[in-house]
Amino acid sequence: MSVNILLLDDSKVARMAARRIIAEALPEAVVTDTGEIPRVFELVAETAFDLVLIDYNMPEENGLSLAEPLGAA
């Protein structure tokens, strides 16, 4: 059974590193990533994710401020 993971980080290098770590730990995982906050809400509306990993230190807002609206989406 695959695990759907959404990864949000404004750093492409951090997203690439996280993808590699996830692939090693959970080879069956399907990882979708983005560096854009608005895109996260589009992706959540389209797909049921089992886990959302959010960078805390984002330019527009922090990861904690996104947690509540994502939970409601």
LINMOPE-V986533 format. One record per backbone hydrogen bond with DSSP energy under -0.5 kcal/mol. NH is the residue of the N-H (numbers start at 1). CO is the residue of the C=O. Records with the same first field share a line. If there is no record, write none. Layout:
NH: CO ; CO
This chain:
5: 3 ; 30
6: 51
7: 32
8: 53
9: 7 ; 34
12: 10
15: 11
16: 12
17: 13
18: 14
19: 15
20: 16
21: 17
22: 18
23: 19
24: 20
25: 21
26: 22
29: 26
30: 3
31: 29
32: 5 ; 30
34: 7
37: 35
40: 36 ; 37
41: 37
42: 38
43: 39
44: 40
45: 41
46: 42
47: 43
49: 47
50: 4
51: 4
53: 6
54: 52
55: 8
58: 56 ; 61
63: 56
65: 62
66: 62 ; 63
67: 63
68: 64
69: 65
70: 66
71: 67
72: 68
73: 69
